[in-house]
Every structure is written in C-alpha cells, then in structure tokens.
Amino acid sequence: MASRSKAGTSIYRIVSNQYPPFDGGGAYRWGSRWVGPGRLVVHAASSYSLAILENLVHWQSNALPPTLVCVVATIPDSVKQSRMAPADIHDDESCREIGNSWFDDAETAVLWVPSVVSPYEENVLINQMHKDFSKIKVSEPISTQIDQRLL
C-alpha cells in the first residue's frame, strides 16, 4: 500500500536506466492496459513489491535486466486524484476506455487503478500533460534490489 506522510503519498516506479525514469514515453508509443497510444501517462505502483511483481509479469522472462532502477515519487495531497473501483472494470477494453477518458478529460492528474497482478493493491497512472504533474516530486534513481528466488 502506498505510504502517506505530511508530504503526500509515495509511489514506486521501476524502469530500465536506459530511459527517463518518470516519463510516459512508452505508453505514448505503445499504449498500455489503461491507455491507448498517443497519451503521455506514467505508470507506477502503490508499493515497491507491487512494482517488482508488475515488472516480473511484463518482462515475462526468467531474468530481469540488470539495468532496472527504482524511483520513488511523492504525490502531494494538493494534487487532485481519482480512484477506479474494481467493480467498474469488465475487460481490457473497458480499462482502456476508462483510462483514455480520464486522460482526455484531464480533471485529475492521478488515477488509482486496481492491479491485475495483485487484486488487493493499486497501480497509479499519472497524466504527464496535466498542469499538476510538476508538483509531483521524484527521487533520484536507485538500484533495484530483487530477491533471486522470485526469478
């Protein structure tokens, strides 16, 4: 679960160090479960462990690249956020419709969505084009520590 403090809510993103660590370029080029191509959306997780699980699922490999780094982002309480309930999701197509509408409407900078990998946790979508995007503070990248037994 994302940690909350006086400063806001911490979320986690694990990516290859070959790309900007807090950038929606991949979603822009290829889309995702939650948005179609052409939308700058940063995907993150509510916990470090969920970020690891999401990477394990998406890489679909018996080894993760050694180039993975983690950034911790803090979403201030002043940033408007939306939350998607699991009951609102019916299939992959409805996920994209929900995400595309959220991005295009630009009412909130952040959308919390249920994780498919861990149904008791949430992933986080951040609209990189939203006026509040710059309020989100991102740490310097740190090495990702992955217990080899997971692989």
Protein Blocks (a to p, Z undefined) as FASTA:
>chain_A
ZZddfkbccddddddfkbcfbbcklmmmnopfkbcehiacddddfbfklmmmmmmmmnop
abdcfkbccddddddfklccddddfklpmbfklmmmmmmmmmmnomafbdcdddfklmmb
ccddddfkbmklmmpccdddddddddfklZZ
